[in-house]
Amino acid sequence: MGSYIVGVTGASGAIYARNMLQALLSLGQEVSLTITGPGFRVLREELAWDLPEPGAPDMAKLIRHYLGMNEDAPLRYFDYRDIGAEIASGSARNDGMIIIPCTVSTLSGIACGASENLVERAADIMLKEKRQLVLVPRETPFSQIHLKNMLELAGMGVDIVPAAPAFYHKPETIDDLVNFIVGRVLDLLKIEHSLFNRWQGF
């Protein structure tokens, strides 16, 4: 069983975050979750999650409920404003981090080392500790600035996985499309799954 940080930001595509969290927890992975203020807004608007303010107590319990997970699911929640949180230190052990969906502003903040919130700080930790960092940007079209920042991060070893699903697996539902991206991220993390049918050739 691994341990992963999941950051959720304010890009459209909250369903990607939901399915990623469900997949990791269902596969027995420990999750440390942090959600930016705009990320909370998108979860409310796109998934109709009735979430309180980011610092409210019992947030992990409420999120487990919306994910349909049991009380003992290994999910911990950290307020994005808490720069003293455990995941803000390189001495905390984990196997990597996924930011899904990732705004281009968060991507920019990571590329320049801004560390303005816990999502960016935890990502900065991944870079300095040389741990795996996967970003799932959800924006279109990309500007030259966006692409430049992605190239900068890719050069540092960051995995960039745009939320651009394939269709060769014959998707029938929105979840099929979303789970393709979630599955490709899990592939990068070397976590076995069966979220989509793999290409078998013609």
C-alpha positions as CSV (number, residue, x, y, z in Angstrom):
1,M,0.0,0.0,0.0
2,G,1.3,3.4,-1.0
3,S,0.7,6.9,0.4
4,Y,-0.1,9.8,-1.9
5,I,-0.9,13.5,-1.7
6,V,-3.8,14.7,-3.8
7,G,-4.3,18.3,-4.5
8,V,-7.5,19.7,-6.0
9,T,-7.6,23.1,-7.5
10,G,-10.2,25.3,-9.2
11,A,-10.1,24.1,-12.7
12,S,-13.3,22.7,-14.2
13,G,-13.2,18.9,-13.9
14,A,-14.1,18.1,-10.3
15,I,-15.2,14.7,-11.5
16,Y,-11.6,13.9,-12.2
17,A,-10.7,14.6,-8.6
18,R,-13.7,12.5,-7.3
19,N,-12.8,9.5,-9.4
20,M,-9.1,9.7,-8.6
21,L,-9.8,9.7,-4.9
22,Q,-12.3,6.9,-5.2
23,A,-9.8,4.8,-7.2
24,L,-6.8,5.4,-4.9
25,L,-8.9,4.6,-1.7
26,S,-10.5,1.5,-3.3
27,L,-7.1,0.2,-4.3
28,G,-5.9,0.5,-0.7
29,Q,-3.7,3.6,-1.0
30,E,-3.5,6.2,1.7
31,V,-4.5,9.7,0.7
32,S,-3.6,13.1,2.1
33,L,-6.0,15.5,0.5
34,T,-5.8,19.3,0.2
35,I,-8.2,21.5,-1.7
36,T,-7.8,25.1,-2.6
37,G,-10.6,27.7,-2.1
38,P,-11.5,27.7,-5.8
39,G,-11.3,23.9,-5.7
40,F,-14.0,23.9,-3.1
41,R,-16.2,26.1,-5.3
42,V,-15.8,23.8,-8.3
43,L,-16.7,20.7,-6.1
44,R,-19.8,22.5,-4.9
45,E,-20.9,23.7,-8.4
46,E,-20.0,20.7,-10.5
47,L,-20.7,17.8,-8.1
48,A,-23.2,19.5,-5.9
49,W,-21.2,18.6,-2.8
50,D,-22.5,20.6,0.2
51,L,-19.1,21.4,1.7
52,P,-18.5,23.9,4.5
53,E,-15.6,26.3,4.6
54,P,-12.1,24.7,4.1
55,G,-11.1,24.8,7.8
56,A,-14.3,23.2,9.1
57,P,-14.0,20.1,11.4
58,D,-14.8,16.6,10.2
59,M,-14.0,17.5,6.6
60,A,-12.4,14.1,5.9
61,K,-15.5,12.4,7.2
62,L,-17.8,14.5,4.9
63,I,-15.6,13.9,1.9
64,R,-15.6,10.1,2.5
65,H,-19.4,10.3,2.6
66,Y,-19.5,12.1,-0.8
67,L,-17.0,9.6,-2.2
68,G,-19.2,6.7,-1.0
69,M,-16.3,5.3,1.0
70,N,-16.4,3.7,4.5
71,E,-15.4,5.5,7.6
72,D,-12.1,3.6,7.8
73,A,-11.0,4.6,4.3
74,P,-7.5,6.0,4.8
75,L,-8.2,9.6,3.8
76,R,-6.7,12.6,5.7
77,Y,-7.6,16.2,4.9
78,F,-5.4,19.3,5.3
79,D,-6.5,22.9,5.0
80,Y,-4.8,24.5,2.0
81,R,-3.9,27.5,4.1
82,D,-2.1,25.4,6.7
83,I,1.5,25.8,5.6
84,G,2.6,24.0,8.8
85,A,0.7,20.8,7.9
86,E,2.6,17.5,7.8
87,I,2.7,17.4,4.0
88,A,4.5,20.8,3.9
89,S,7.7,19.1,5.1
90,G,10.1,17.0,3.1
91,S,10.6,14.8,6.2
92,A,7.0,13.5,5.8
93,R,7.0,10.2,4.0
94,N,4.9,9.6,0.9
95,D,5.2,8.1,-2.6
96,G,4.2,11.1,-4.6
97,M,1.6,13.7,-5.4
98,I,-1.2,14.2,-8.0
99,I,-2.8,17.6,-8.6
100,I,-6.2,16.9,-10.3
101,P,-7.5,19.0,-11.9
102,C,-4.7,21.5,-12.0
103,T,-5.3,25.1,-12.9
104,V,-2.7,26.8,-15.1
105,S,-2.2,29.3,-12.3
106,T,-1.2,26.5,-9.9
107,L,1.0,25.1,-12.6
108,S,2.7,28.5,-12.9
109,G,3.1,28.8,-9.2
110,I,4.8,25.4,-9.0
111,A,7.1,26.2,-12.0
112,C,8.4,29.4,-10.3
113,G,8.5,28.0,-6.8
114,A,5.9,30.4,-5.3
115,S,4.5,28.0,-2.6
116,E,1.6,30.4,-1.9
117,N,-0.6,27.6,-0.5
118,L,-0.3,24.0,0.7
119,V,-0.9,22.6,-2.7
120,E,2.0,24.5,-4.2
121,R,4.2,23.9,-1.2
122,A,3.6,20.2,-1.2
123,A,4.4,20.1,-4.9
124,D,7.6,22.0,-4.2
125,I,8.4,19.4,-1.7
126,M,8.0,16.7,-4.4
127,L,10.5,18.6,-6.6
128,K,13.2,19.1,-4.0
129,E,12.9,15.6,-2.6
130,K,12.8,14.1,-6.2
131,R,9.5,12.3,-5.7
132,Q,6.9,11.8,-8.3
133,L,4.6,14.7,-9.2
134,V,1.7,14.3,-11.6
135,L,-0.2,17.3,-12.8
136,V,-3.5,17.0,-14.7
137,P,-4.1,20.4,-16.3
138,R,-7.7,21.1,-17.5
139,E,-7.5,24.1,-19.8
140,T,-8.0,24.7,-23.5
141,P,-6.5,26.1,-25.6
142,F,-3.1,26.3,-23.9
143,S,-1.3,29.6,-24.3
144,Q,2.5,29.9,-25.0
145,I,2.9,30.7,-21.3
146,H,1.1,27.6,-20.2
147,L,3.1,25.4,-22.6
148,K,6.4,27.1,-21.5
149,N,5.5,26.3,-17.8
150,M,4.7,22.7,-18.7
151,L,7.9,22.3,-20.6
152,E,9.8,23.8,-17.6
153,L,8.2,21.3,-15.2
154,A,8.6,18.4,-17.6
155,G,12.3,19.1,-17.7
156,M,12.3,18.7,-13.9
157,G,10.8,15.3,-14.2
158,V,7.1,16.2,-13.6
159,D,4.5,14.1,-15.4
160,I,2.1,16.3,-17.3
161,V,-1.2,14.5,-18.1
162,P,-3.7,16.8,-19.8
163,A,-7.3,15.9,-19.2
164,A,-7.7,14.7,-22.8
165,P,-9.3,11.2,-22.8
166,A,-9.0,8.7,-25.6
167,F,-11.8,6.9,-27.4
168,Y,-10.3,3.6,-28.5
169,H,-11.7,1.9,-25.4
170,K,-15.2,2.6,-26.7
171,P,-16.4,4.8,-23.8
172,E,-20.1,4.7,-23.1
173,T,-20.4,7.1,-20.2
174,I,-18.7,10.2,-18.8
175,D,-17.2,8.1,-16.1
176,D,-15.6,5.9,-18.8
177,L,-13.9,9.0,-20.2
178,V,-12.8,10.3,-16.8
179,N,-11.5,6.9,-15.7
180,F,-9.3,6.7,-18.7
181,I,-7.4,9.7,-17.5
182,V,-7.4,8.5,-13.9
183,G,-6.1,5.2,-15.1
184,R,-3.3,6.7,-17.0
185,V,-2.2,8.6,-13.9
186,L,-2.3,5.3,-11.9
187,D,-0.2,3.8,-14.7
188,L,2.5,6.4,-14.1
189,L,2.3,5.7,-10.4
190,K,2.7,2.0,-11.1
191,I,-0.6,1.2,-9.3
192,E,-2.4,-1.7,-10.8
193,H,-6.1,-1.1,-11.8
194,S,-8.8,-2.1,-14.3
195,L,-10.4,1.2,-14.9
196,F,-10.4,0.9,-18.7
197,N,-9.8,-1.7,-21.4
198,R,-6.3,-1.5,-22.7
199,W,-5.4,-1.3,-26.4
200,Q,-5.1,-4.7,-27.9
201,G,-4.3,-3.7,-31.5
202,F,-6.5,-4.2,-34.6
